[in-house]
Amino acid sequence: MSESWHKILRNKNRLEIITAGRELFLKNNFINVNIKDVCMKAGVSRVTFYKHFKSIDDLIFEVQIDILQCMTDTISEASTVGTSGLEKLKNMLYSWVNFARENKDQMKFITLFDIYYEAYDSNEELKIKYENFTKLESNNFLDNIIRSGIEDRSFKKDINVMKTGFYIFQTMMGVLQRVSYTKIPVDCEGITSDDIVLSIIDMIINSVKTEKNT
């Protein structure tokens, strides 16, 4: 058998493991899933699992990165629509909200991951890989929008690109994760999760746009 055939099989097995892990993690929470569960779901042996992942933590990190990649790809595509930086930012933020609304299980996974692995002494190599990924992803699509807004004067000229991108990313992820997990109290009748999120978007927009766009 050719080397390329073995490579195709390895890639297929890896994808099957990630797909199985993702499905089980979203359905049962990853703290309730073990390697045996994943292998049974994927139809592979433990030996095959360990050819691709060193541990269940390794797979959990991979699924987290896969979900975040899917999210950033979706909202990055929306950020290309518009004639100004301000329009692009609005389109991106609304797309972000839509993604969270349509994928609550994924947002819950992201939240649980962040809480659990912040407190858990996991593999340092995995933490560094994840931190590098999040820095790269959050900086790329937001920094480009902010720079274009400054250049076309739809954004304030004195805003710091890196800090503003970081603030927006953390604010949006924070509020979307929060609303994905919590219910509005019964004594707050008339208020919806969308009301909360859209008010945050308004605050973000107002903090960066120039007076002429008021």
C-alpha positions in Angstrom: 0.0 0.0 0.0 1.3 3.5 -0.8 2.4 6.0 1.7 -0.4 8.4 0.5 -3.1 5.8 1.3 -1.8 5.5 4.8 -1.8 9.3 5.1 -5.4 9.5 3.9 -6.4 6.8 6.4 -4.6 8.6 9.3 -6.3 11.9 8.4 -9.6 10.1 8.2 -9.2 8.5 11.6 -8.2 11.8 13.1 -11.2 13.6 11.7 -13.5 10.8 12.9 -12.1 11.1 16.4 -12.5 14.9 16.4 -16.0 14.6 15.1 -17.0 12.0 17.6 -15.4 13.9 20.5 -17.1 17.1 19.4 -20.5 15.4 19.3 -20.1 13.8 22.7 -18.6 16.9 24.4 -21.5 19.1 23.2 -24.1 16.6 24.2 -22.7 15.4 27.6 -20.1 18.0 28.6 -16.5 16.9 28.3 -16.0 16.2 32.0 -18.4 13.3 31.5 -16.7 11.8 28.5 -13.7 9.5 28.4 -11.4 8.0 25.7 -13.4 4.8 25.6 -16.6 6.7 24.8 -14.9 8.6 22.0 -13.3 5.4 20.5 -16.7 3.7 20.5 -18.4 6.7 18.9 -15.6 7.0 16.3 -15.3 3.3 15.6 -11.6 3.2 16.3 -9.3 1.5 18.8 -7.5 3.1 21.7 -4.3 2.5 19.9 -5.6 4.6 16.9 -6.7 7.3 19.3 -3.2 7.5 20.9 -1.7 7.8 17.4 -3.4 11.2 17.1 -3.9 12.4 20.6 -1.8 12.1 23.8 -4.8 12.3 26.1 -8.5 13.2 26.3 -7.3 16.8 27.2 -5.5 16.9 23.9 -8.8 16.1 22.1 -10.8 18.6 24.2 -8.3 21.4 23.3 -8.5 20.4 19.7 -12.4 20.6 19.7 -12.2 24.0 21.4 -9.9 25.3 18.7 -12.1 23.8 16.0 -15.2 25.5 17.4 -13.4 28.8 17.7 -12.0 28.5 14.2 -15.5 27.9 12.9 -16.8 30.9 14.7 -14.1 33.2 13.6 -14.4 32.1 10.0 -18.1 32.9 10.1 -17.8 36.3 11.6 -14.6 37.2 9.6 -16.5 36.5 6.4 -19.3 38.9 7.5 -16.6 41.6 8.3 -15.7 41.8 4.6 -19.2 43.2 3.7 -19.4 47.0 3.9 -17.9 50.1 2.4 -16.4 51.5 5.7 -14.8 50.1 8.8 -17.9 51.0 10.7 -20.2 49.0 8.5 -17.8 46.1 8.5 -17.7 46.1 12.3 -21.5 46.2 12.6 -21.9 43.3 10.1 -19.3 41.3 12.0 -20.9 41.9 15.4 -24.4 41.0 14.2 -23.0 37.9 12.6 -21.3 37.0 15.9 -24.6 37.3 17.7 -26.3 35.1 15.1 -23.6 32.4 15.4 -24.1 32.4 19.2 -27.9 32.2 18.9 -27.7 29.3 16.4 -25.0 27.4 18.2 -25.8 27.7 21.9 -24.3 24.2 22.6 -21.0 25.4 21.2 -21.0 28.6 23.2 -21.7 26.5 26.3 -18.8 24.3 25.5 -16.5 27.3 25.1 -17.7 28.6 28.5 -17.2 25.4 30.3 -13.8 25.0 28.7 -12.6 28.4 29.8 -13.9 27.9 33.4 -12.5 24.4 33.8 -9.1 24.9 32.2 -8.5 28.2 34.0 -8.7 26.3 37.3 -7.3 23.0 36.1 -3.5 22.4 36.0 -3.5 21.1 32.4 -0.6 20.4 30.1 1.5 23.5 29.6 2.1 22.7 26.0 -1.6 22.6 25.3 -2.1 25.9 27.1 0.6 27.6 25.1 -0.9 26.2 21.8 -4.3 27.5 22.8 -3.1 30.9 23.9 -1.2 31.4 20.7 -4.3 30.4 18.6 -6.6 32.8 20.5 -4.2 35.7 20.2 -3.8 35.1 16.5 -7.5 34.7 15.7 -8.7 37.7 17.8 -6.0 40.0 16.5 -6.4 39.2 12.8 -10.0 40.0 11.9 -10.6 42.7 14.5 -7.3 44.6 13.9 -8.0 44.7 10.2 -11.4 46.2 10.7 -10.2 48.8 13.2 -7.4 49.9 10.9 -9.7 50.2 7.9 -12.1 52.3 10.1 -9.3 54.6 11.1 -8.2 55.0 7.5 -11.6 55.8 6.2 -12.4 58.0 9.2 -15.5 56.2 10.3 -13.6 55.4 13.5 -11.9 57.8 15.9 -8.3 58.4 14.8 -6.8 58.1 18.3 -8.0 54.7 19.3 -5.4 52.0 20.0 -5.8 49.2 17.4 -4.5 46.3 19.6 -6.3 47.4 22.8 -9.6 48.1 21.1 -9.6 44.8 19.3 -8.8 43.0 22.6 -11.6 44.9 24.4 -14.2 44.1 21.7 -13.2 40.4 21.6 -13.4 40.0 25.3 -16.6 41.9 25.7 -18.4 40.0 22.9 -17.2 36.6 24.1 -18.1 37.5 27.7 -21.7 38.6 27.0 -22.4 35.9 24.5 -21.1 33.1 26.8 -23.1 34.6 29.7 -26.4 34.7 27.8 -25.9 31.2 26.4 -25.9 29.8 30.0 -28.2 32.0 32.0 -31.9 32.7 31.9 -33.5 36.1 32.3 -35.1 36.4 35.8 -38.9 36.3 35.8 -39.0 39.8 37.4 -37.3 41.2 34.3 -40.3 40.7 32.1 -39.9 42.2 28.6 -36.1 41.9 28.5 -34.6 39.3 26.2 -31.1 38.0 25.7 -31.1 39.8 22.3 -31.9 43.1 24.0 -28.8 42.7 26.2 -26.5 41.7 23.4 -27.7 44.4 21.0 -27.2 47.1 23.7 -23.6 45.9 24.1 -23.1 46.2 20.4 -24.5 49.8 20.5 -22.0 50.6 23.2 -19.1 49.2 21.2 -20.1 51.0 18.1 -20.5 54.3 20.0 -17.1 53.9 21.6 -15.2 53.8 18.3 -17.2 55.8 15.7 -16.6 59.4 14.8 -19.1 62.1 15.5 -20.1 62.3 11.8 -21.4 58.8 12.0 -23.6 59.6 15.0 
